[in-house]
Amino acid sequence: MFENIMIVDALRTPFSRFGGALKLEKSIDLGAIVLKEILKRNNLPAEEVGAIYYGTCEPMETGVEINVPGRQALILAGLSPTTRSLTIDSACCSSMDAVTLGARDIAGGYERVIIGMGSENMGRQVYFLPPEMKWGKSTGHMQLTDAARRGGAYPLAGTGPVSYDAGVVSFEQYGITREMNDEWALRSQQRYAKAYREGKFDEEMIKPLAIPQKKGPDLVIEIDEQHRPDTSLEKLAKLKPVWDNPTITAGAAPGINTGASAVLAMSREKAAQLDRPPLGEYVYGGRLASAHNMIAAAPGWAIQMALKETGLTLDDMKLIEINEAFAAMPLTAARILSDGDDTKMKQLLDRTNVNGGAIAIGHPVGASGARLIMALIYELRRRGGGYGIAALCGGLSQAAVCIVKV
């Protein structure tokens, strides 16, 4: 467990959908926007930030700008050139891992102020030719591949597309049905709509986000565009499963999204010195990996690991956030954590993703882990404090998990 790691602020952009308002914005530029905003909002001198830990996992987008996107973002944001940076790719886990790595450096005495963050523009990935074309065939037809449309289908023997593995394992091993997926997807959309109307995202979201353009008016976005207010069980039931899996449809999954998020953390001593009242405390951060096809189970197992390592229990957790990479993920985690007890499973789900999740909010993969942290922190504050736990899966069955306390 960590001691004296304080979360001082956390914010994000609205998340855009495929072809939405942010479709042409570089993820590096979005990263710079959240960095600038978090410094401005806290009246924090740039030189106070020791290091940036930057999650992103779509190199076919960031690679257009060469490399070190974390370093580029901090320079664009006006941070000190002596600020250290580390760019992290652990797929969807990246920005939660970024916060955890920063917390470890604070705990070890290496840093006193860090920003753990992530940024992604999944739809801006390039079309490409296979590298062999550079040295081989020079005549005839050549076929381009759309990097944004590969669907998590890793080119490794024995692996399936992520949605296939998640659908098969959640259904065959944990009994998560198509109907359960659809019901959870509808719940996510409904919970988000209610929370947005009540202003529950106002603290975490840069709202409105206005980005100057070379010509014409600013680009403005002030809601997560993935939200589908007209969702119904009838509409969801008409959708076909994707990638030949038995249960998961596009309606029970996020889209190809864009956005950035950031968490500002300090040692307790530094927060006091800077007179920055903390939002909460980062109690634990950890990582897990398992057999590559077990991605649906990884968040549940990660939560079990975190509770075992901290000596805390599920009953201690007032709120739970589990990333909706697919609806199957929170459902499978709840099945694992309830040991098959349907009553306990329902009780766990009642306090999981209480303001909706990625199905409605979006899942710009490198930015989602930090979003889960802020979702916990801000909702715990509205509910009078307590512990919360968050987990999410990552490609080839990784998972990240954290515990916060308000």
C-alpha positions as CSV (number, residue, x, y, z in Angstrom):
1,M,0.0,0.0,0.0
2,F,1.1,3.6,-0.6
3,E,1.2,6.1,2.2
4,N,0.8,9.9,1.7
5,I,0.3,9.9,-2.0
6,M,-2.3,12.6,-2.5
7,I,-4.4,13.2,-5.6
8,V,-4.7,17.0,-5.9
9,D,-6.6,17.3,-9.2
10,A,-7.9,15.2,-12.1
11,L,-9.5,16.3,-15.4
12,R,-10.1,15.2,-18.9
13,T,-11.4,16.4,-22.2
14,P,-14.8,15.4,-23.4
15,F,-14.4,12.1,-25.4
16,S,-15.2,12.2,-29.1
17,R,-16.6,9.5,-31.2
18,F,-15.2,8.1,-34.5
19,G,-15.5,10.9,-37.1
20,G,-16.6,13.3,-34.3
21,A,-15.5,16.8,-33.3
22,L,-12.0,15.8,-32.4
23,K,-11.3,13.5,-35.4
24,L,-8.4,15.6,-36.8
25,E,-6.8,16.6,-33.5
26,K,-3.5,15.1,-32.7
27,S,-3.5,13.1,-29.5
28,I,-0.3,14.9,-28.5
29,D,-2.1,18.2,-28.8
30,L,-4.9,16.9,-26.7
31,G,-2.4,15.8,-24.1
32,A,-0.9,19.3,-24.1
33,I,-4.4,20.7,-23.5
34,V,-5.0,18.7,-20.3
35,L,-1.5,19.5,-19.1
36,K,-2.0,23.2,-19.6
37,E,-5.4,23.1,-17.9
38,I,-4.3,21.2,-14.9
39,L,-1.5,23.6,-14.3
40,K,-3.8,26.6,-14.8
41,R,-6.6,25.2,-12.6
42,N,-4.2,24.7,-9.7
43,N,-2.1,27.8,-10.2
44,L,0.9,25.4,-10.3
45,P,4.3,26.7,-11.5
46,A,5.4,24.4,-14.4
47,E,8.8,23.9,-12.7
48,E,7.1,22.2,-9.8
49,V,6.2,19.1,-11.9
50,G,9.0,16.6,-11.7
51,A,7.8,14.0,-14.2
52,I,5.0,13.2,-16.6
53,Y,4.0,9.6,-17.1
54,Y,2.1,9.4,-20.4
55,G,-0.1,6.6,-21.6
56,T,-0.8,6.0,-25.3
57,C,-1.1,2.8,-27.3
58,E,-1.9,3.6,-30.9
59,P,1.6,4.1,-32.5
60,M,0.0,4.2,-35.9
61,E,-1.3,7.6,-34.8
62,T,1.5,9.1,-32.7
63,G,4.1,7.7,-35.0
64,V,3.2,10.2,-37.6
65,E,4.8,12.7,-35.2
66,I,7.9,10.5,-34.9
67,N,8.2,9.4,-31.2
68,V,8.2,10.4,-27.5
69,P,4.7,11.7,-27.5
70,G,4.8,12.4,-23.7
71,R,7.9,14.5,-24.1
72,Q,6.3,16.4,-27.0
73,A,3.1,17.1,-25.1
74,L,4.9,18.5,-22.1
75,I,7.0,20.8,-24.2
76,L,3.8,22.0,-26.1
77,A,2.2,22.6,-22.7
78,G,5.0,24.9,-21.6
79,L,6.4,22.7,-18.8
80,S,10.0,23.0,-17.9
81,P,12.4,21.4,-20.4
82,T,14.0,19.6,-17.4
83,T,10.7,17.8,-16.6
84,R,11.2,14.1,-17.1
85,S,8.7,12.0,-19.1
86,L,8.0,8.4,-19.7
87,T,5.6,7.2,-22.5
88,I,3.8,4.0,-21.6
89,D,2.0,1.4,-23.7
90,S,0.2,-1.2,-21.7
91,A,-2.9,-0.9,-24.0
92,C,-6.0,0.2,-22.1
93,C,-4.2,0.1,-18.8
94,S,-1.7,2.8,-19.9
95,S,-2.9,5.9,-18.0
96,M,-3.8,4.0,-14.8
97,D,-0.3,2.5,-14.9
98,A,1.0,6.0,-15.5
99,V,-0.5,7.2,-12.3
100,T,0.7,4.1,-10.4
101,L,4.3,4.5,-11.7
102,G,4.2,8.1,-10.7
103,A,2.9,7.2,-7.2
104,R,5.7,4.7,-6.9
105,D,8.3,7.3,-7.6
106,I,6.8,9.6,-5.0
107,A,6.7,6.8,-2.5
108,G,10.4,6.0,-3.3
109,G,11.4,9.6,-2.8
110,Y,12.3,10.2,-6.5
111,E,9.6,12.7,-7.2
112,R,7.3,15.0,-5.2
113,V,4.9,16.1,-7.9
114,I,3.8,14.0,-10.9
115,I,1.2,14.0,-13.5
116,G,-0.1,10.6,-14.7
117,M,-2.1,10.9,-17.9
118,G,-3.0,9.5,-21.2
119,S,-4.2,10.6,-24.6
120,E,-5.5,8.9,-27.7
121,N,-7.0,9.6,-31.1
122,M,-7.9,6.1,-32.3
123,G,-9.6,7.3,-35.5
124,R,-6.6,9.3,-36.7
125,Q,-4.5,6.1,-37.2
126,V,-3.0,5.9,-40.7
127,Y,-3.5,3.6,-43.6
128,F,-0.4,1.6,-44.2
129,L,1.3,-0.8,-46.5
130,P,3.1,-3.9,-45.1
131,P,6.8,-3.1,-44.4
132,E,7.9,-5.8,-46.9
133,M,6.7,-3.6,-49.7
134,K,9.7,-1.3,-49.0
135,W,12.2,-3.9,-50.1
136,G,10.1,-6.3,-52.3
137,K,7.4,-6.0,-54.8
138,S,7.6,-2.8,-56.8
139,T,4.9,-3.3,-59.5
140,G,1.3,-4.4,-59.5
141,H,-1.5,-3.8,-57.1
142,M,-0.9,-2.9,-53.4
143,Q,-3.5,-3.0,-50.7
144,L,-3.7,-0.5,-47.9
145,T,-4.7,-1.5,-44.3
146,D,-6.7,0.9,-42.1
147,A,-4.9,0.7,-38.8
148,A,-8.1,1.9,-37.0
149,R,-10.1,-1.1,-38.2
150,R,-8.0,-4.0,-37.0
151,G,-10.3,-4.7,-34.1
152,G,-7.8,-5.9,-31.5
153,A,-6.8,-8.9,-33.7
154,Y,-3.2,-9.5,-32.7
155,P,-0.9,-11.2,-35.2
156,L,0.1,-13.9,-32.7
157,A,-0.6,-17.6,-33.0
158,G,-3.5,-18.8,-30.8
159,T,-5.0,-15.3,-30.2
160,G,-8.4,-14.1,-31.3
161,P,-9.8,-10.6,-31.6
162,V,-10.4,-9.1,-28.2
163,S,-14.1,-9.1,-28.5
164,Y,-14.1,-12.8,-29.5
165,D,-12.1,-13.8,-26.5
166,A,-14.1,-11.7,-24.2
167,G,-17.4,-12.9,-25.5
168,V,-16.5,-16.6,-25.5
169,V,-14.9,-16.6,-22.0
170,S,-17.5,-14.5,-20.4
171,F,-20.3,-16.7,-21.8
172,E,-18.9,-20.2,-21.6
173,Q,-17.0,-19.9,-18.3
174,Y,-19.0,-17.3,-16.4
175,G,-22.5,-17.5,-17.9
176,I,-22.7,-13.9,-19.1
177,T,-25.4,-13.9,-21.7
178,R,-26.3,-11.7,-24.6
179,E,-29.3,-10.4,-22.7
180,M,-27.1,-9.4,-19.8
181,N,-24.7,-7.5,-22.1
182,D,-27.6,-5.6,-23.6
183,E,-29.1,-4.7,-20.3
184,W,-25.8,-3.5,-19.0
185,A,-25.3,-1.4,-22.1
186,L,-28.6,0.3,-21.7
187,R,-27.9,0.9,-18.0
188,S,-24.6,2.6,-18.9
189,Q,-26.4,4.9,-21.4
190,Q,-29.2,5.8,-18.9
191,R,-26.8,6.3,-16.0
192,Y,-24.6,8.6,-18.1
193,A,-27.6,10.7,-19.3
194,K,-28.8,11.2,-15.7
195,A,-25.3,12.1,-14.4
196,Y,-24.7,14.5,-17.2
197,R,-28.0,16.3,-16.6
198,E,-27.1,16.6,-12.9
199,G,-23.7,18.1,-13.7
200,K,-21.7,15.2,-12.3
201,F,-19.1,15.5,-15.0
202,D,-18.5,19.2,-14.5
203,E,-15.6,18.9,-12.1
204,E,-13.7,16.4,-14.3
205,M,-14.5,17.6,-17.8
206,I,-13.0,20.6,-19.5
207,K,-16.4,21.9,-20.5
208,P,-16.7,23.4,-23.0
209,L,-13.5,22.4,-24.7
210,A,-12.8,25.1,-27.3
211,I,-9.8,24.5,-29.7
212,P,-8.7,27.4,-31.9
213,Q,-8.7,26.5,-35.6
214,K,-6.5,27.9,-38.4
215,K,-9.6,29.2,-40.1
216,G,-13.1,29.9,-38.8
217,P,-14.5,29.6,-35.3
218,D,-13.1,27.5,-32.5
219,L,-13.9,23.8,-32.5
220,V,-16.2,23.3,-29.5
221,I,-17.2,20.0,-27.7
222,E,-18.9,19.8,-24.3
223,I,-20.4,16.3,-24.1
224,D,-19.0,12.8,-24.5
225,E,-20.1,12.0,-28.0
226,Q,-20.3,8.3,-27.6
227,H,-23.5,8.7,-25.6
228,R,-26.6,7.4,-27.5
229,P,-29.7,8.8,-25.8
230,D,-32.0,6.8,-28.0
231,T,-30.6,3.4,-26.9
232,S,-33.3,0.8,-26.1
233,L,-33.3,-2.9,-25.5
234,E,-35.2,-3.4,-28.7
235,K,-32.6,-1.6,-30.8
236,L,-29.7,-3.4,-29.0
237,A,-31.4,-6.8,-29.6
238,K,-31.3,-6.2,-33.4
239,L,-27.5,-5.9,-33.5
240,K,-25.4,-8.8,-34.6
241,P,-22.4,-9.9,-32.5
242,V,-19.0,-8.8,-33.8
243,W,-16.0,-11.0,-34.8
244,D,-18.2,-14.2,-34.5
245,N,-18.4,-14.0,-30.7
246,P,-21.6,-15.3,-29.0
247,T,-22.7,-12.2,-27.0
248,I,-20.9,-8.9,-27.7
249,T,-22.3,-6.3,-30.2
250,A,-21.3,-2.8,-31.1
251,G,-24.0,-1.6,-28.8
252,A,-22.4,-3.3,-25.8
253,A,-19.0,-1.7,-26.5
254,P,-17.5,1.7,-26.8
255,G,-16.5,3.1,-30.2
256,I,-13.3,4.2,-31.8
257,N,-12.8,7.2,-29.5
258,T,-10.6,10.3,-28.9
259,G,-9.7,12.2,-25.7
260,A,-7.2,12.9,-23.0
261,S,-7.1,12.7,-19.2
262,A,-4.7,13.6,-16.4
263,V,-4.2,13.1,-12.7
264,L,-2.1,15.4,-10.6
265,A,-0.5,13.7,-7.6
266,M,1.9,14.9,-4.9
267,S,3.4,13.8,-1.7
268,R,1.4,14.9,1.4
269,E,4.2,17.2,2.4
270,K,4.4,18.9,-1.0
271,A,0.7,19.4,-1.2
272,A,0.8,21.1,2.2
273,Q,3.7,23.2,1.2
274,L,1.9,24.3,-2.0
275,D,-1.3,24.8,0.0
276,R,-3.2,22.4,-2.3
277,P,-6.0,20.6,-0.5
278,P,-6.1,17.0,-1.9
279,L,-9.2,15.5,-3.4
280,G,-8.2,12.1,-2.1
281,E,-5.4,9.6,-1.5
282,Y,-4.0,7.0,-3.9
283,V,-3.8,4.0,-1.6
284,Y,-2.8,1.2,-4.0
285,G,-1.9,0.6,-7.6
286,G,-1.0,-2.7,-9.2
287,R,-0.8,-4.7,-12.4
288,L,-1.8,-8.3,-13.4
289,A,-1.3,-10.5,-16.4
290,S,-2.9,-13.8,-17.3
291,A,-3.5,-16.2,-20.2
292,H,-4.0,-14.1,-23.3
293,N,-7.6,-15.2,-24.0
294,M,-8.8,-14.5,-20.4
295,I,-9.2,-10.7,-20.8
296,A,-12.8,-10.7,-19.6
297,A,-11.7,-12.1,-16.3
298,A,-8.6,-10.0,-15.8
299,P,-10.2,-7.0,-14.0
300,G,-12.0,-9.3,-11.5
301,W,-8.8,-11.1,-10.7
302,A,-6.9,-7.8,-10.4
303,I,-9.4,-6.6,-7.8
304,Q,-9.0,-9.8,-5.9
305,M,-5.2,-9.3,-6.0
306,A,-5.5,-5.7,-4.8
307,L,-7.7,-6.6,-1.9
308,K,-5.5,-9.5,-0.8
309,E,-2.4,-7.3,-0.9
310,T,-3.9,-4.4,1.1
311,G,-6.0,-6.4,3.6
312,L,-9.1,-4.6,2.6
313,T,-12.4,-6.2,1.5
314,L,-15.1,-5.6,-1.0
315,D,-17.3,-4.5,1.8
316,D,-14.8,-1.7,2.5
317,M,-15.3,-0.4,-1.1
318,K,-18.2,2.1,-1.3
319,L,-17.8,2.4,-5.1
320,I,-16.4,0.3,-7.9
321,E,-15.3,1.3,-11.4
322,I,-14.6,-1.4,-14.0
323,N,-13.9,-0.2,-17.5
324,E,-16.6,-1.2,-20.1
325,A,-14.2,-2.3,-22.8
326,F,-17.3,-4.4,-23.3
327,A,-20.3,-4.8,-21.1
328,A,-18.9,-8.3,-20.4
329,M,-16.0,-6.9,-18.3
330,P,-17.9,-5.5,-15.3
331,L,-20.4,-8.4,-15.5
332,T,-17.6,-11.0,-15.5
333,A,-15.8,-9.2,-12.7
334,A,-18.9,-9.2,-10.6
335,R,-19.4,-12.9,-11.2
336,I,-15.9,-13.6,-10.1
337,L,-16.0,-11.4,-7.0
338,S,-19.4,-12.7,-5.9
339,D,-18.3,-16.4,-6.2
340,G,-21.4,-17.1,-8.2
341,D,-23.8,-15.8,-5.6
342,D,-26.5,-13.9,-7.7
343,T,-27.6,-11.8,-4.8
344,K,-24.1,-10.6,-4.0
345,M,-23.4,-10.1,-7.7
346,K,-26.4,-7.7,-7.9
347,Q,-25.2,-5.8,-4.8
348,L,-21.7,-5.4,-6.4
349,L,-23.2,-4.2,-9.7
350,D,-25.4,-1.7,-7.9
351,R,-22.3,0.2,-6.8
352,T,-20.3,-0.3,-10.1
353,N,-20.1,2.4,-12.7
354,V,-22.8,4.4,-11.0
355,N,-22.7,7.2,-13.5
356,G,-22.3,5.1,-16.6
357,G,-19.2,3.8,-18.2
358,A,-17.2,3.6,-21.4
359,I,-20.1,2.3,-23.4
360,A,-21.7,5.7,-23.0
361,I,-18.6,7.9,-22.2
362,G,-16.2,6.4,-24.7
363,H,-12.9,4.5,-24.4
364,P,-9.9,6.4,-26.0
365,V,-7.8,3.5,-24.8
366,G,-4.7,5.3,-23.5
367,A,-6.8,7.8,-21.5
368,S,-9.3,5.5,-19.9
369,G,-7.5,4.4,-16.8
370,A,-7.0,7.9,-15.5
371,R,-10.7,8.6,-16.2
372,L,-11.7,5.7,-13.9
373,I,-9.6,7.2,-11.1
374,M,-11.3,10.6,-11.3
375,A,-14.7,9.0,-11.6
376,L,-14.1,7.3,-8.3
377,I,-12.6,10.3,-6.6
378,Y,-15.3,12.8,-7.5
379,E,-18.3,10.5,-6.8
380,L,-16.8,9.4,-3.5
381,R,-16.6,13.1,-2.5
382,R,-20.2,13.6,-3.4
383,R,-21.1,10.6,-1.2
384,G,-19.1,11.7,1.9
385,G,-15.9,9.8,1.3
386,G,-14.7,6.3,1.7
387,Y,-12.7,3.7,-0.3
388,G,-13.2,3.0,-4.0
389,I,-11.6,0.5,-6.3
390,A,-11.1,0.6,-10.1
391,A,-9.8,-1.9,-12.6
392,L,-9.6,-2.3,-16.3
393,C,-8.3,-4.9,-18.8
394,G,-5.7,-4.4,-21.4
395,G,-4.6,-6.1,-24.6
396,L,-3.6,-9.8,-24.4
397,S,-5.2,-10.0,-20.9
398,Q,-3.4,-7.5,-18.8
399,A,-5.1,-5.6,-16.0
400,A,-4.5,-2.5,-14.0
401,V,-6.1,-1.8,-10.6
402,C,-6.1,1.0,-8.0
403,I,-7.7,1.8,-4.7
404,V,-8.4,5.4,-3.7
405,K,-9.6,6.9,-0.4
406,V,-11.5,10.1,0.1
